[in-house]
Amino acid sequence: MTDLYLDPDQPLEKRLDDLVSRMETDEKISQLLFDSPAIPRLGIPEYNWWSECLHGVARAGRATLFPQAIAMAATFDCDLVKQAAEAISDEARAKHHAAVEKGNRRQYMGLTFWTPNVNIFRDPRWGRGQETWGEDPFLTSKMGVAFVEGLQGDHPRYLKIAACAKHYAVHSGPEKIRHEFNARVNEKDLNETYLPAFKSLVDAGVEAVMGAYNRTNGEPCCASQWLLQDILREQWGFQGHVVSDCYALSDLHANHKVTQTPAESAAMALNMGCDLNCGSTYKFLADALAAGLTTEGMLDRALKNVLRTRFKLGMFDPLEANPYAQIPYDVVNCAKHRDLAREAAAKSMVLLKNSRNTLPLSRDIPSIMVMGPYAANLDVLAGNYYNSGSRMLTFLEGIVAKVSRATAVQYRHAFLPDRANDNPVDYALLEAMALDAVVVFMGNSPLVEGEEGDAIASADMGDRQSIDLPACQKDYLKKLRSHIDAPIVVVLTGGSAMAVSEIHEVADAVLLAWYPGEQGGAALADILFGDGSPSGRLPITFPASMDQLPPYEDYAMQGRTYRYSRSTPLYPFGFGLSYSRISYSPITLDQENIQSGQSVMAEVLVSNQGEVAVEEVVQLYISHDRADAPLYSLKAFQRVFLGPGEDQKVRFSIDPASMLQVDQEGQLVFEPGMVRICIGGSSPCQRAVDLGAPQYVEASIKSVFITGIKEGS
């Protein structure tokens, strides 16, 4: 007779109750650790919960490497992001079952993936900002939900893989003190900026939530009644499991000093709602039980939460019952996925300057010089949390493969990324003087920005002390400009904002390539030589200088991001050029006064006035006349294809929820007053227009009124 918990025809909760009832206390504890051992007598195999797939199945050998998350955010394309996530989860499933078949159940071979990172990239110094979807809570929510849906699938019974929203909740540096830091945030910023993306993912059914290393308003995020119970479980109705960040529970006694012993830390985290321990602190739960610091009931609650995920992944069912277990291994890094990675990389690249119509270059250009330390570098394709074994196409290789057979391509390293050349002889400069165009690769690499211990060239354990580029890069570009008249195209790599005013002034064209993944070289060549028009838009603001940034450790949003900064940026949020001229008609609204519970339809005609087909990212922002409201807030966006000379009407339905404001108590409220609606190709900013973006258009400030609407009415 089949044990009840092994019978797939039984209700899930009954199966859980049956399995937990059969387990001894030490067995229960063992299953709350990320490296859960086997329980042979119950037929439970060992399982390691720790796997990563930030932009491709990571640290597990060959897999398709998509652009880094911040680059994917620059696509403003939810459908594309979902497709990429579907490809990633296909490969994850195939790799998992292949590993299990060979008896390999080790780390990075599982089905529980600790992604996406939906923290808000509030300050460009944070090295892990490259893992996020940018600075805006709305864009982060939309992209994060699309990614989760693609990862987890839509089967009514089984999860394809289990996604995880991290790092809950107020977490974005500094890396150097993350194990002891207390992020202080007011109710308005918490509910307006830091929490919305997490709630959106919970509403979308994300299976796991990971707590952050730091404290928030005095409570450690991985052991917070307020965050894990009051908000996550009770207010939002989260039904999945909570996992600690890795070895974060040891910080409770070692760094935060909220407990004195590992047993106290284990009990505190368990009691507050942390179900799974990435680390080893939960080994002390036996001591905590013996001391009366926690109970068997708390143990069972957490155990059911983690085992429920394993059941939903089909780990206790016959393989043939689960369609996701049938995905063949040949999907791994298949041609279809490589093509998708190339499309994503091309759509992520942001054209920041293009004077004299320098771009696109002709494939038949007689000669071209490629120079810079990142032209043939693999690190700047990968970013962090990457895989290995894929066919990585460097920028240099992409260019060489794209140009005609009659084009002479020369490559020189030319300069060092972080210090002046030791050798004063410069062959690269001499050769460049005789060529028809120069493409210079500069910017940042994962060696200078990343997680705590990854960015080995960072003095701040992954963060940057400055957002300027090294002087050697800027100086070399100036020297190059002083010697040549040929067009200079600068390609910037990196995962965060850079203060590149001098680069902008010197170069004829500036293209931001991010960390574009395995097909980065091919995608860049597609853009450089006109096989596609650039359509990426900035998911972050590029400040003009460090002077525009508030203190790094200050989590108040005033003065930060396009929503609250009054400084003129170098490149605004949402900005990006194309190879054509785009215009917007005046906005038409279907009504002038909004009553309780009503929506308003905004319509605009978008026109391609050039001779090149483009994809325009049409963005809608609103602002209120309330003094403490954001200057602007992104509320909708659409990618629109426009052929040469083509017009298209774009409609946005603005629902009452889009016009909610967050007051100082953190409450969502409707208030009488005027709402300003702006639609355009970037956030509303004169700087964007000056840089060549189409003029954004506004609804008349008197055309939309909120007349005493109350929330819920």
JOZI-V881518 format. One record per residue. RES is the residue in one small letter. NEAR is the number of other C-alpha atoms within 10 Angstrom. Layout:
BEGIN
res: (RES RES)
near: (NEAR NEAR)
END
This chain:
BEGIN
res: (m t d l y l d p d q p l e k r l d d l v s r m e t d e k i s q l l f d s p a i p r l g i p e y n w w s e c l h g v a r a g r a t l f p q a i a m a a t f d c d l v k q a a e a i s d e a r a k h h a a v e k g n r r q y m g l t f w t p n v n i f r d p r w g r g q e t w g e d p f l t s k m g v a f v e g l q g d h p r y l k i a a c a k h y a v h s g p e k i r h e f n a r v n e k d l n e t y l p a f k s l v d a g v e a v m g a y n r t n g e p c c a s q w l l q d i l r e q w g f q g h v v s d c y a l s d l h a n h k v t q t p a e s a a m a l n m g c d l n c g s t y k f l a d a l a a g l t t e g m l d r a l k n v l r t r f k l g m f d p l e a n p y a q i p y d v v n c a k h r d l a r e a a a k s m v l l k n s r n t l p l s r d i p s i m v m g p y a a n l d v l a g n y y n s g s r m l t f l e g i v a k v s r a t a v q y r h a f l p d r a n d n p v d y a l l e a m a l d a v v v f m g n s p l v e g e e g d a i a s a d m g d r q s i d l p a c q k d y l k k l r s h i d a p i v v v l t g g s a m a v s e i h e v a d a v l l a w y p g e q g g a a l a d i l f g d g s p s g r l p i t f p a s m d q l p p y e d y a m q g r t y r y s r s t p l y p f g f g l s y s r i s y s p i t l d q e n i q s g q s v m a e v l v s n q g e v a v e e v v q l y i s h d r a d a p l y s l k a f q r v f l g p g e d q k v r f s i d p a s m l q v d q e g q l v f e p g m v r i c i g g s s p c q r a v d l g a p q y v e a s i k s v f i t g i k e g s)
near: (4 6 10 16 23 19 15 15 10 11 11 16 13 12 22 19 14 15 17 19 10 12 15 9 15 11 15 20 21 18 25 29 22 21 20 19 16 15 15 9 7 13 10 14 13 16 23 20 27 18 21 27 27 25 32 28 31 24 18 21 15 18 29 34 34 35 33 29 29 29 36 31 27 27 26 28 21 21 13 21 27 21 19 27 25 22 27 30 26 25 25 33 25 20 27 19 23 15 16 13 10 8 9 15 19 16 16 22 28 25 27 26 26 23 26 28 24 31 30 22 30 25 26 30 26 23 29 27 30 27 27 28 31 33 27 24 25 20 22 27 20 20 30 30 27 23 27 26 22 25 29 21 19 11 11 7 12 21 23 27 27 25 28 26 28 24 26 27 28 27 27 26 26 24 24 16 16 20 22 17 21 21 23 16 17 14 16 21 20 20 19 21 21 26 20 17 27 27 21 19 29 23 13 14 17 26 27 28 29 26 29 26 31 33 25 21 13 14 18 29 32 33 28 21 20 16 21 23 19 14 15 21 17 12 10 15 14 22 15 20 23 26 26 26 23 17 15 25 31 23 22 30 17 17 17 21 14 17 18 12 16 23 24 22 27 30 28 23 26 25 22 19 23 29 29 27 28 22 17 18 22 28 18 17 26 17 17 21 17 11 13 11 17 22 16 11 10 15 20 19 15 23 21 21 21 22 20 20 21 20 21 19 22 22 18 18 16 12 13 9 12 18 12 22 18 14 17 15 17 11 20 24 22 14 12 12 22 22 16 19 28 25 21 28 30 29 28 31 32 28 25 25 24 21 13 9 12 18 23 19 18 14 19 14 17 16 18 24 22 24 24 25 18 25 25 22 17 18 16 28 31 25 26 26 19 25 23 17 13 17 14 20 19 23 28 23 16 20 24 19 13 19 21 14 12 11 16 16 19 17 18 19 16 18 22 17 21 16 11 15 14 8 7 7 9 12 10 19 19 13 13 23 17 14 20 17 23 23 23 25 26 26 27 25 25 26 17 21 30 28 25 20 13 17 22 16 18 20 13 21 21 27 26 21 14 13 20 19 18 17 13 16 23 19 15 18 21 16 12 21 18 10 12 18 13 17 22 22 24 25 27 24 24 25 32 27 23 25 20 21 16 14 20 16 12 19 22 20 24 26 24 26 31 32 32 35 34 28 29 33 28 26 29 30 25 21 24 24 19 17 14 22 25 28 25 32 28 29 27 27 29 24 27 21 16 16 9 15 18 16 11 15 15 12 22 17 21 15 14 20 26 27 22 16 19 13 15 16 20 21 25 27 26 26 32 29 26 25 21 18 18 24 18 21 17 17 19 17 20 12 13 14 15 17 13 15 13 13 17 17 14 20 18 20 15 22 20 23 17 16 13 17 19 24 20 26 23 21 22 26 21 22 20 21 14 15 7 14 18 21 18 20 24 23 20 18 21 17 17 15 15 20 17 16 15 16 17 15 12 15 16 18 15 18 14 19 16 15 20 17 21 21 18 14 12 15 15 18 15 22 18 13 14 19 20 18 25 25 28 27 27 28 25 28 20 13 16 26 16 10 18 18 22 19 20 23 19 19 18 17 15 12 16 19 18 20 15 13 18 15 15 10 7)
END
